[in-house]
Amino acid sequence: MLRYLSLDWIAALGEEVERSDALREAAAGRRLAVTQIVTDGPEGDVCYHLDVDDGAVRFGPGPADEEQLRFLQDWETAVAVATGALNAQEAFIGGRIKLTGDQQLLLDSVPVFAALESVFSKVRERTDYA
């Protein structure tokens, strides 16, 4: 099992991102750099990124090189969204996920995030959220 938000988990997700034809297709013609920060986890704060550059997609530890969007949430919220106990839209509306950056870019990038969800589902089966 992979511990949620561990470096092994981030690496496994990065490998699945590289293998995903659907994600590459959704990313074609798009540029997107997202940093995700999860605070107050069992091992402290965790930062990882998603970089999209016209079909090339990378996922890894640390912030995005040329960050356009930043998501900030606590561990409890991240686990709830990742496991489906909380809808991400509800978390945004309720202020549990903070967004900074280009909000229009977020809306324009919905196909990328939809394709990314199928990648997350492959790793979710091997993830321990405790």
Helices and strands as residue ranges (DSSP letters): E 2-3, H 7-19, H 21-27, E 31-41, E 44-53, E 56-61, E 69-74, H 75-83, H 88-93, E 97-101, H 103-108, H 110-124, E 127-128
